[in-house]
Amino acid sequence: MRSMDRDKELRMVLAMQRYYLDEFTFQRAAEEAGVSVYELIELVRKHDLRLADSVEDIRLGLERVDKLLEKYGTVR
């Protein structure tokens, strides 16, 4: 993955983390990451993340975000 793509994806993953922590709406997460809502939806699909419709969705989403952050060498 190119550095620019990696940085963009990392920004999206970090924004999703804040979305799961109820700091942002999904739309705000996209804005904070500097991407469109559609690009953030693609990230959700690519990494099998979930929208925060239930406590279980949030738990699973945070688990997957943590794994992605580990992949990037970033800890929360």
PDB file with one MODEL, atoms N, CA, C and O in Angstrom:
MODEL        1
ATOM      1  N   MET A   1       0.851  -1.173   0.000  1.00  0.00           N
ATOM      2  CA  MET A   1       0.000   0.000   0.000  1.00  0.00           C
ATOM      3  C   MET A   1       0.897   1.236   0.000  1.00  0.00           C
ATOM      4  O   MET A   1       1.834   1.338   0.792  1.00  0.00           O
ATOM      5  N   ARG A   2       0.606   2.142  -0.871  1.00  0.00           N
ATOM      6  CA  ARG A   2       1.383   3.384  -0.932  1.00  0.00           C
ATOM      7  C   ARG A   2       1.190   4.175   0.353  1.00  0.00           C
ATOM      8  O   ARG A   2       0.172   4.054   1.035  1.00  0.00           O
ATOM      9  N   SER A   3       2.193   4.986   0.664  1.00  0.00           N
ATOM     10  CA  SER A   3       2.174   5.759   1.908  1.00  0.00           C
ATOM     11  C   SER A   3       0.943   6.661   1.996  1.00  0.00           C
ATOM     12  O   SER A   3       0.317   6.758   3.051  1.00  0.00           O
ATOM     13  N   MET A   4       0.595   7.323   0.883  1.00  0.00           N
ATOM     14  CA  MET A   4      -0.551   8.213   0.897  1.00  0.00           C
ATOM     15  C   MET A   4      -1.832   7.432   1.158  1.00  0.00           C
ATOM     16  O   MET A   4      -2.675   7.874   1.938  1.00  0.00           O
ATOM     17  N   ASP A   5      -1.989   6.272   0.513  1.00  0.00           N
ATOM     18  CA  ASP A   5      -3.168   5.434   0.729  1.00  0.00           C
ATOM     19  C   ASP A   5      -3.212   4.943   2.164  1.00  0.00           C
ATOM     20  O   ASP A   5      -4.269   4.911   2.794  1.00  0.00           O
ATOM     21  N   ARG A   6      -2.039   4.559   2.672  1.00  0.00           N
ATOM     22  CA  ARG A   6      -1.952   4.069   4.048  1.00  0.00           C
ATOM     23  C   ARG A   6      -2.352   5.168   5.023  1.00  0.00           C
ATOM     24  O   ARG A   6      -3.113   4.914   5.957  1.00  0.00           O
ATOM     25  N   ASP A   7      -1.855   6.377   4.824  1.00  0.00           N
ATOM     26  CA  ASP A   7      -2.186   7.501   5.696  1.00  0.00           C
ATOM     27  C   ASP A   7      -3.680   7.809   5.651  1.00  0.00           C
ATOM     28  O   ASP A   7      -4.303   8.062   6.682  1.00  0.00           O
ATOM     29  N   LYS A   8      -4.239   7.786   4.464  1.00  0.00           N
ATOM     30  CA  LYS A   8      -5.671   8.052   4.301  1.00  0.00           C
ATOM     31  C   LYS A   8      -6.491   6.987   5.025  1.00  0.00           C
ATOM     32  O   LYS A   8      -7.445   7.299   5.738  1.00  0.00           O
ATOM     33  N   GLU A   9      -6.107   5.728   4.832  1.00  0.00           N
ATOM     34  CA  GLU A   9      -6.848   4.650   5.488  1.00  0.00           C
ATOM     35  C   GLU A   9      -6.689   4.737   7.005  1.00  0.00           C
ATOM     36  O   GLU A   9      -7.647   4.494   7.739  1.00  0.00           O
ATOM     37  N   LEU A  10      -5.512   5.073   7.475  1.00  0.00           N
ATOM     38  CA  LEU A  10      -5.304   5.215   8.911  1.00  0.00           C
ATOM     39  C   LEU A  10      -6.186   6.334   9.466  1.00  0.00           C
ATOM     40  O   LEU A  10      -6.779   6.178  10.534  1.00  0.00           O
ATOM     41  N   ARG A  11      -6.278   7.451   8.761  1.00  0.00           N
ATOM     42  CA  ARG A  11      -7.170   8.539   9.204  1.00  0.00           C
ATOM     43  C   ARG A  11      -8.611   8.049   9.302  1.00  0.00           C
ATOM     44  O   ARG A  11      -9.328   8.395  10.241  1.00  0.00           O
ATOM     45  N   MET A  12      -9.029   7.244   8.329  1.00  0.00           N
ATOM     46  CA  MET A  12     -10.399   6.726   8.343  1.00  0.00           C
ATOM     47  C   MET A  12     -10.611   5.763   9.509  1.00  0.00           C
ATOM     48  O   MET A  12     -11.649   5.810  10.169  1.00  0.00           O
ATOM     49  N   VAL A  13      -9.638   4.895   9.765  1.00  0.00           N
ATOM     50  CA  VAL A  13      -9.752   3.940  10.870  1.00  0.00           C
ATOM     51  C   VAL A  13      -9.830   4.699  12.200  1.00  0.00           C
ATOM     52  O   VAL A  13     -10.644   4.357  13.058  1.00  0.00           O
ATOM     53  N   LEU A  14      -9.004   5.710  12.372  1.00  0.00           N
ATOM     54  CA  LEU A  14      -9.043   6.502  13.602  1.00  0.00           C
ATOM     55  C   LEU A  14     -10.382   7.231  13.742  1.00  0.00           C
ATOM     56  O   LEU A  14     -10.909   7.352  14.848  1.00  0.00           O
ATOM     57  N   ALA A  15     -10.925   7.710  12.642  1.00  0.00           N
ATOM     58  CA  ALA A  15     -12.238   8.363  12.687  1.00  0.00           C
ATOM     59  C   ALA A  15     -13.325   7.356  13.035  1.00  0.00           C
ATOM     60  O   ALA A  15     -14.261   7.681  13.765  1.00  0.00           O
ATOM     61  N   MET A  16     -13.209   6.135  12.519  1.00  0.00           N
ATOM     62  CA  MET A  16     -14.183   5.093  12.865  1.00  0.00           C
ATOM     63  C   MET A  16     -14.096   4.745  14.349  1.00  0.00           C
ATOM     64  O   MET A  16     -15.115   4.475  14.984  1.00  0.00           O
ATOM     65  N   GLN A  17     -12.909   4.752  14.890  1.00  0.00           N
ATOM     66  CA  GLN A  17     -12.756   4.494  16.323  1.00  0.00           C
ATOM     67  C   GLN A  17     -13.551   5.534  17.115  1.00  0.00           C
ATOM     68  O   GLN A  17     -14.276   5.186  18.047  1.00  0.00           O
ATOM     69  N   ARG A  18     -13.418   6.783  16.751  1.00  0.00           N
ATOM     70  CA  ARG A  18     -14.144   7.843  17.452  1.00  0.00           C
ATOM     71  C   ARG A  18     -15.648   7.739  17.209  1.00  0.00           C
ATOM     72  O   ARG A  18     -16.446   8.080  18.082  1.00  0.00           O
ATOM     73  N   TYR A  19     -16.033   7.267  16.021  1.00  0.00           N
ATOM     74  CA  TYR A  19     -17.451   7.018  15.736  1.00  0.00           C
ATOM     75  C   TYR A  19     -17.990   5.955  16.691  1.00  0.00           C
ATOM     76  O   TYR A  19     -19.060   6.127  17.276  1.00  0.00           O
ATOM     77  N   TYR A  20     -17.250   4.860  16.848  1.00  0.00           N
ATOM     78  CA  TYR A  20     -17.691   3.800  17.757  1.00  0.00           C
ATOM     79  C   TYR A  20     -17.724   4.264  19.210  1.00  0.00           C
ATOM     80  O   TYR A  20     -18.530   3.775  20.001  1.00  0.00           O
ATOM     81  N   LEU A  21     -16.865   5.193  19.556  1.00  0.00           N
ATOM     82  CA  LEU A  21     -16.845   5.721  20.925  1.00  0.00           C
ATOM     83  C   LEU A  21     -17.900   6.816  21.123  1.00  0.00           C
ATOM     84  O   LEU A  21     -17.952   7.460  22.171  1.00  0.00           O
ATOM     85  N   ASP A  22     -18.732   7.014  20.105  1.00  0.00           N
ATOM     86  CA  ASP A  22     -19.854   7.956  20.141  1.00  0.00           C
ATOM     87  C   ASP A  22     -19.404   9.408  20.231  1.00  0.00           C
ATOM     88  O   ASP A  22     -20.100  10.249  20.800  1.00  0.00           O
ATOM     89  N   GLU A  23     -18.229   9.696  19.661  1.00  0.00           N
ATOM     90  CA  GLU A  23     -17.747  11.073  19.610  1.00  0.00           C
ATOM     91  C   GLU A  23     -18.206  11.761  18.333  1.00  0.00           C
ATOM     92  O   GLU A  23     -18.320  12.986  18.292  1.00  0.00           O
ATOM     93  N   PHE A  24     -18.469  10.977  17.287  1.00  0.00           N
ATOM     94  CA  PHE A  24     -18.844  11.513  15.978  1.00  0.00           C
ATOM     95  C   PHE A  24     -20.032  10.749  15.422  1.00  0.00           C
ATOM     96  O   PHE A  24     -20.267   9.590  15.763  1.00  0.00           O
ATOM     97  N   THR A  25     -20.777  11.430  14.554  1.00  0.00           N
ATOM     98  CA  THR A  25     -21.699  10.715  13.677  1.00  0.00           C
ATOM     99  C   THR A  25     -20.867  10.101  12.554  1.00  0.00           C
ATOM    100  O   THR A  25     -19.691  10.432  12.403  1.00  0.00           O
ATOM    101  N   PHE A  26     -21.456   9.230  11.781  1.00  0.00           N
ATOM    102  CA  PHE A  26     -20.735   8.622  10.660  1.00  0.00           C
ATOM    103  C   PHE A  26     -20.305   9.700   9.672  1.00  0.00           C
ATOM    104  O   PHE A  26     -19.175   9.683   9.185  1.00  0.00           O
ATOM    105  N   GLN A  27     -21.198  10.631   9.377  1.00  0.00           N
ATOM    106  CA  GLN A  27     -20.868  11.714   8.444  1.00  0.00           C
ATOM    107  C   GLN A  27     -19.729  12.569   8.983  1.00  0.00           C
ATOM    108  O   GLN A  27     -18.833  12.954   8.231  1.00  0.00           O
ATOM    109  N   ARG A  28     -19.756  12.862  10.262  1.00  0.00           N
ATOM    110  CA  ARG A  28     -18.678  13.660  10.863  1.00  0.00           C
ATOM    111  C   ARG A  28     -17.354  12.897  10.832  1.00  0.00           C
ATOM    112  O   ARG A  28     -16.295  13.496  10.645  1.00  0.00           O
ATOM    113  N   ALA A  29     -17.411  11.577  11.017  1.00  0.00           N
ATOM    114  CA  ALA A  29     -16.196  10.757  10.951  1.00  0.00           C
ATOM    115  C   ALA A  29     -15.554  10.894   9.567  1.00  0.00           C
ATOM    116  O   ALA A  29     -14.336  11.025   9.448  1.00  0.00           O
ATOM    117  N   ALA A  30     -16.388  10.863   8.526  1.00  0.00           N
ATOM    118  CA  ALA A  30     -15.867  11.036   7.162  1.00  0.00           C
ATOM    119  C   ALA A  30     -15.228  12.413   7.013  1.00  0.00           C
ATOM    120  O   ALA A  30     -14.137  12.535   6.455  1.00  0.00           O
ATOM    121  N   GLU A  31     -15.898  13.443   7.505  1.00  0.00           N
ATOM    122  CA  GLU A  31     -15.356  14.798   7.420  1.00  0.00           C
ATOM    123  C   GLU A  31     -14.032  14.901   8.155  1.00  0.00           C
ATOM    124  O   GLU A  31     -13.080  15.485   7.637  1.00  0.00           O
ATOM    125  N   GLU A  32     -13.959  14.348   9.345  1.00  0.00           N
ATOM    126  CA  GLU A  32     -12.728  14.408  10.144  1.00  0.00           C
ATOM    127  C   GLU A  32     -11.579  13.670   9.463  1.00  0.00           C
ATOM    128  O   GLU A  32     -10.419  14.065   9.584  1.00  0.00           O
ATOM    129  N   ALA A  33     -11.911  12.588   8.742  1.00  0.00           N
ATOM    130  CA  ALA A  33     -10.886  11.818   8.032  1.00  0.00           C
ATOM    131  C   ALA A  33     -10.509  12.480   6.706  1.00  0.00           C
ATOM    132  O   ALA A  33      -9.521  12.098   6.078  1.00  0.00           O
ATOM    133  N   GLY A  34     -11.291  13.465   6.284  1.00  0.00           N
ATOM    134  CA  GLY A  34     -11.012  14.156   5.024  1.00  0.00           C
ATOM    135  C   GLY A  34     -11.416  13.357   3.803  1.00  0.00           C
ATOM    136  O   GLY A  34     -10.804  13.473   2.741  1.00  0.00           O
ATOM    137  N   VAL A  35     -12.470  12.528   3.963  1.00  0.00           N
ATOM    138  CA  VAL A  35     -12.946  11.697   2.864  1.00  0.00           C
ATOM    139  C   VAL A  35     -14.453  11.855   2.728  1.00  0.00           C
ATOM    140  O   VAL A  35     -15.112  12.434   3.592  1.00  0.00           O
ATOM    141  N   SER A  36     -14.985  11.336   1.637  1.00  0.00           N
ATOM    142  CA  SER A  36     -16.438  11.358   1.465  1.00  0.00           C
ATOM    143  C   SER A  36     -17.070  10.232   2.280  1.00  0.00           C
ATOM    144  O   SER A  36     -16.395   9.282   2.679  1.00  0.00           O
ATOM    145  N   VAL A  37     -18.350  10.352   2.515  1.00  0.00           N
ATOM    146  CA  VAL A  37     -19.090   9.292   3.206  1.00  0.00           C
ATOM    147  C   VAL A  37     -18.958   7.991   2.420  1.00  0.00           C
ATOM    148  O   VAL A  37     -18.848   6.915   3.006  1.00  0.00           O
ATOM    149  N   TYR A  38     -18.970   8.092   1.096  1.00  0.00           N
ATOM    150  CA  TYR A  38     -18.867   6.894   0.255  1.00  0.00           C
ATOM    151  C   TYR A  38     -17.516   6.198   0.426  1.00  0.00           C
ATOM    152  O   TYR A  38     -17.449   4.969   0.429  1.00  0.00           O
ATOM    153  N   GLU A  39     -16.441   6.975   0.567  1.00  0.00           N
ATOM    154  CA  GLU A  39     -15.128   6.375   0.798  1.00  0.00           C
ATOM    155  C   GLU A  39     -15.084   5.671   2.157  1.00  0.00           C
ATOM    156  O   GLU A  39     -14.481   4.606   2.291  1.00  0.00           O
ATOM    157  N   LEU A  40     -15.722   6.269   3.156  1.00  0.00           N
ATOM    158  CA  LEU A  40     -15.757   5.643   4.469  1.00  0.00           C
ATOM    159  C   LEU A  40     -16.593   4.360   4.440  1.00  0.00           C
ATOM    160  O   LEU A  40     -16.264   3.383   5.112  1.00  0.00           O
ATOM    161  N   ILE A  41     -17.661   4.371   3.668  1.00  0.00           N
ATOM    162  CA  ILE A  41     -18.469   3.154   3.496  1.00  0.00           C
ATOM    163  C   ILE A  41     -17.625   2.053   2.865  1.00  0.00           C
ATOM    164  O   ILE A  41     -17.744   0.889   3.247  1.00  0.00           O
ATOM    165  N   GLU A  42     -16.784   2.402   1.914  1.00  0.00           N
ATOM    166  CA  GLU A  42     -15.890   1.410   1.292  1.00  0.00           C
ATOM    167  C   GLU A  42     -14.940   0.806   2.315  1.00  0.00           C
ATOM    168  O   GLU A  42     -14.683  -0.397   2.285  1.00  0.00           O
ATOM    169  N   LEU A  43     -14.417   1.623   3.218  1.00  0.00           N
ATOM    170  CA  LEU A  43     -13.553   1.112   4.286  1.00  0.00           C
ATOM    171  C   LEU A  43     -14.335   0.145   5.171  1.00  0.00           C
ATOM    172  O   LEU A  43     -13.828  -0.915   5.537  1.00  0.00           O
ATOM    173  N   VAL A  44     -15.555   0.506   5.511  1.00  0.00           N
ATOM    174  CA  VAL A  44     -16.412  -0.352   6.337  1.00  0.00           C
ATOM    175  C   VAL A  44     -16.598  -1.705   5.655  1.00  0.00           C
ATOM    176  O   VAL A  44     -16.491  -2.747   6.301  1.00  0.00           O
ATOM    177  N   ARG A  45     -16.869  -1.691   4.377  1.00  0.00           N
ATOM    178  CA  ARG A  45     -17.047  -2.942   3.627  1.00  0.00           C
ATOM    179  C   ARG A  45     -15.748  -3.732   3.527  1.00  0.00           C
ATOM    180  O   ARG A  45     -15.735  -4.946   3.732  1.00  0.00           O
ATOM    181  N   LYS A  46     -14.663  -3.042   3.214  1.00  0.00           N
ATOM    182  CA  LYS A  46     -13.367  -3.694   3.017  1.00  0.00           C
ATOM    183  C   LYS A  46     -12.914  -4.453   4.261  1.00  0.00           C
ATOM    184  O   LYS A  46     -12.344  -5.539   4.159  1.00  0.00           O
ATOM    185  N   HIS A  47     -13.169  -3.878   5.433  1.00  0.00           N
ATOM    186  CA  HIS A  47     -12.677  -4.466   6.673  1.00  0.00           C
ATOM    187  C   HIS A  47     -13.790  -5.089   7.515  1.00  0.00           C
ATOM    188  O   HIS A  47     -13.589  -5.397   8.691  1.00  0.00           O
ATOM    189  N   ASP A  48     -14.954  -5.272   6.912  1.00  0.00           N
ATOM    190  CA  ASP A  48     -16.094  -5.897   7.587  1.00  0.00           C
ATOM    191  C   ASP A  48     -16.398  -5.214   8.922  1.00  0.00           C
ATOM    192  O   ASP A  48     -16.660  -5.869   9.931  1.00  0.00           O
ATOM    193  N   LEU A  49     -16.357  -3.886   8.898  1.00  0.00           N
ATOM    194  CA  LEU A  49     -16.737  -3.120  10.079  1.00  0.00           C
ATOM    195  C   LEU A  49     -18.260  -3.019  10.088  1.00  0.00           C
ATOM    196  O   LEU A  49     -18.913  -3.404   9.117  1.00  0.00           O
ATOM    197  N   ARG A  50     -18.808  -2.523  11.138  1.00  0.00           N
ATOM    198  CA  ARG A  50     -20.258  -2.415  11.254  1.00  0.00           C
ATOM    199  C   ARG A  50     -20.647  -0.978  11.573  1.00  0.00           C
ATOM    200  O   ARG A  50     -19.855  -0.204  12.110  1.00  0.00           O
ATOM    201  N   LEU A  51     -21.872  -0.647  11.234  1.00  0.00           N
ATOM    202  CA  LEU A  51     -22.423   0.608  11.695  1.00  0.00           C
ATOM    203  C   LEU A  51     -22.882   0.397  13.130  1.00  0.00           C
ATOM    204  O   LEU A  51     -23.255  -0.716  13.500  1.00  0.00           O
ATOM    205  N   ALA A  52     -22.859   1.427  13.927  1.00  0.00           N
ATOM    206  CA  ALA A  52     -23.139   1.320  15.361  1.00  0.00           C
ATOM    207  C   ALA A  52     -24.639   1.260  15.622  1.00  0.00           C
ATOM    208  O   ALA A  52     -25.230   2.216  16.127  1.00  0.00           O
ATOM    209  N   ASP A  53     -25.250   0.128  15.274  1.00  0.00           N
ATOM    210  CA  ASP A  53     -26.685  -0.047  15.496  1.00  0.00           C
ATOM    211  C   ASP A  53     -26.993  -0.708  16.835  1.00  0.00           C
ATOM    212  O   ASP A  53     -28.125  -0.636  17.312  1.00  0.00           O
ATOM    213  N   SER A  54     -26.002  -1.349  17.446  1.00  0.00           N
ATOM    214  CA  SER A  54     -26.215  -2.024  18.727  1.00  0.00           C
ATOM    215  C   SER A  54     -24.912  -2.028  19.518  1.00  0.00           C
ATOM    216  O   SER A  54     -23.849  -1.709  18.987  1.00  0.00           O
ATOM    217  N   VAL A  55     -25.009  -2.389  20.774  1.00  0.00           N
ATOM    218  CA  VAL A  55     -23.816  -2.487  21.618  1.00  0.00           C
ATOM    219  C   VAL A  55     -22.868  -3.532  21.038  1.00  0.00           C
ATOM    220  O   VAL A  55     -21.652  -3.339  21.053  1.00  0.00           O
ATOM    221  N   GLU A  56     -23.408  -4.626  20.532  1.00  0.00           N
ATOM    222  CA  GLU A  56     -22.581  -5.688  19.939  1.00  0.00           C
ATOM    223  C   GLU A  56     -21.850  -5.172  18.689  1.00  0.00           C
ATOM    224  O   GLU A  56     -20.678  -5.488  18.482  1.00  0.00           O
ATOM    225  N   ASP A  57     -22.536  -4.389  17.866  1.00  0.00           N
ATOM    226  CA  ASP A  57     -21.891  -3.791  16.687  1.00  0.00           C
ATOM    227  C   ASP A  57     -20.719  -2.911  17.102  1.00  0.00           C
ATOM    228  O   ASP A  57     -19.656  -2.940  16.483  1.00  0.00           O
ATOM    229  N   ILE A  58     -20.924  -2.140  18.144  1.00  0.00           N
ATOM    230  CA  ILE A  58     -19.868  -1.247  18.624  1.00  0.00           C
ATOM    231  C   ILE A  58     -18.693  -2.058  19.162  1.00  0.00           C
ATOM    232  O   ILE A  58     -17.537  -1.743  18.878  1.00  0.00           O
ATOM    233  N   ARG A  59     -18.982  -3.092  19.932  1.00  0.00           N
ATOM    234  CA  ARG A  59     -17.923  -3.933  20.488  1.00  0.00           C
ATOM    235  C   ARG A  59     -17.096  -4.580  19.378  1.00  0.00           C
ATOM    236  O   ARG A  59     -15.866  -4.549  19.406  1.00  0.00           O
ATOM    237  N   LEU A  60     -17.787  -5.161  18.409  1.00  0.00           N
ATOM    238  CA  LEU A  60     -17.090  -5.800  17.286  1.00  0.00           C
ATOM    239  C   LEU A  60     -16.333  -4.772  16.447  1.00  0.00           C
ATOM    240  O   LEU A  60     -15.216  -5.028  15.998  1.00  0.00           O
ATOM    241  N   GLY A  61     -16.942  -3.625  16.243  1.00  0.00           N
ATOM    242  CA  GLY A  61     -16.286  -2.574  15.474  1.00  0.00           C
ATOM    243  C   GLY A  61     -15.001  -2.122  16.138  1.00  0.00           C
ATOM    244  O   GLY A  61     -13.979  -1.956  15.472  1.00  0.00           O
ATOM    245  N   LEU A  62     -15.046  -1.922  17.450  1.00  0.00           N
ATOM    246  CA  LEU A  62     -13.845  -1.502  18.170  1.00  0.00           C
ATOM    247  C   LEU A  62     -12.770  -2.584  18.150  1.00  0.00           C
ATOM    248  O   LEU A  62     -11.583  -2.273  18.060  1.00  0.00           O
ATOM    249  N   GLU A  63     -13.174  -3.850  18.234  1.00  0.00           N
ATOM    250  CA  GLU A  63     -12.207  -4.948  18.130  1.00  0.00           C
ATOM    251  C   GLU A  63     -11.498  -4.918  16.787  1.00  0.00           C
ATOM    252  O   GLU A  63     -10.276  -5.049  16.717  1.00  0.00           O
ATOM    253  N   ARG A  64     -12.268  -4.746  15.727  1.00  0.00           N
ATOM    254  CA  ARG A  64     -11.679  -4.734  14.384  1.00  0.00           C
ATOM    255  C   ARG A  64     -10.809  -3.500  14.174  1.00  0.00           C
ATOM    256  O   ARG A  64      -9.755  -3.582  13.545  1.00  0.00           O
ATOM    257  N   VAL A  65     -11.244  -2.368  14.695  1.00  0.00           N
ATOM    258  CA  VAL A  65     -10.436  -1.152  14.608  1.00  0.00           C
ATOM    259  C   VAL A  65      -9.109  -1.348  15.340  1.00  0.00           C
ATOM    260  O   VAL A  65      -8.055  -0.958  14.840  1.00  0.00           O
ATOM    261  N   ASP A  66      -9.168  -1.952  16.521  1.00  0.00           N
ATOM    262  CA  ASP A  66      -7.929  -2.221  17.272  1.00  0.00           C
ATOM    263  C   ASP A  66      -6.968  -3.081  16.465  1.00  0.00           C
ATOM    264  O   ASP A  66      -5.766  -2.815  16.443  1.00  0.00           O
ATOM    265  N   LYS A  67      -7.486  -4.109  15.803  1.00  0.00           N
ATOM    266  CA  LYS A  67      -6.640  -4.979  14.983  1.00  0.00           C
ATOM    267  C   LYS A  67      -6.028  -4.210  13.811  1.00  0.00           C
ATOM    268  O   LYS A  67      -4.865  -4.413  13.464  1.00  0.00           O
ATOM    269  N   LEU A  68      -6.819  -3.333  13.213  1.00  0.00           N
ATOM    270  CA  LEU A  68      -6.291  -2.522  12.110  1.00  0.00           C
ATOM    271  C   LEU A  68      -5.210  -1.570  12.605  1.00  0.00           C
ATOM    272  O   LEU A  68      -4.198  -1.370  11.933  1.00  0.00           O
ATOM    273  N   LEU A  69      -5.422  -0.988  13.773  1.00  0.00           N
ATOM    274  CA  LEU A  69      -4.422  -0.078  14.325  1.00  0.00           C
ATOM    275  C   LEU A  69      -3.134  -0.821  14.655  1.00  0.00           C
ATOM    276  O   LEU A  69      -2.042  -0.282  14.474  1.00  0.00           O
ATOM    277  N   GLU A  70      -3.254  -2.052  15.137  1.00  0.00           N
ATOM    278  CA  GLU A  70      -2.070  -2.875  15.379  1.00  0.00           C
ATOM    279  C   GLU A  70      -1.325  -3.119  14.069  1.00  0.00           C
ATOM    280  O   GLU A  70      -0.096  -3.065  14.025  1.00  0.00           O
ATOM    281  N   LYS A  71      -2.076  -3.386  13.010  1.00  0.00           N
ATOM    282  CA  LYS A  71      -1.493  -3.610  11.690  1.00  0.00           C
ATOM    283  C   LYS A  71      -0.672  -2.404  11.242  1.00  0.00           C
ATOM    284  O   LYS A  71       0.378  -2.550  10.616  1.00  0.00           O
ATOM    285  N   TYR A  72      -1.160  -1.224  11.569  1.00  0.00           N
ATOM    286  CA  TYR A  72      -0.462   0.009  11.188  1.00  0.00           C
ATOM    287  C   TYR A  72       0.591   0.414  12.202  1.00  0.00           C
ATOM    288  O   TYR A  72       1.275   1.421  12.017  1.00  0.00           O
ATOM    289  N   GLY A  73       0.731  -0.361  13.278  1.00  0.00           N
ATOM    290  CA  GLY A  73       1.721  -0.035  14.289  1.00  0.00           C
ATOM    291  C   GLY A  73       1.305   1.122  15.177  1.00  0.00           C
ATOM    292  O   GLY A  73       2.143   1.809  15.762  1.00  0.00           O
ATOM    293  N   THR A  74      -0.006   1.328  15.270  1.00  0.00           N
ATOM    294  CA  THR A  74      -0.554   2.418  16.072  1.00  0.00           C
ATOM    295  C   THR A  74      -1.362   1.810  17.214  1.00  0.00           C
ATOM    296  O   THR A  74      -2.111   0.855  17.011  1.00  0.00           O
ATOM    297  N   VAL A  75      -1.211   2.354  18.385  1.00  0.00           N
ATOM    298  CA  VAL A  75      -2.007   1.889  19.514  1.00  0.00           C
ATOM    299  C   VAL A  75      -2.914   3.004  19.970  1.00  0.00           C
ATOM    300  O   VAL A  75      -2.604   4.186  19.823  1.00  0.00           O
ATOM    301  N   ARG A  76      -4.051   2.604  20.532  1.00  0.00           N
ATOM    302  CA  ARG A  76      -4.958   3.657  20.996  1.00  0.00           C
ATOM    303  C   ARG A  76      -4.769   3.935  22.435  1.00  0.00           C
ATOM    304  O   ARG A  76      -5.451   4.795  22.993  1.00  0.00           O
TER     305      ARG A  76
ENDMDL
END
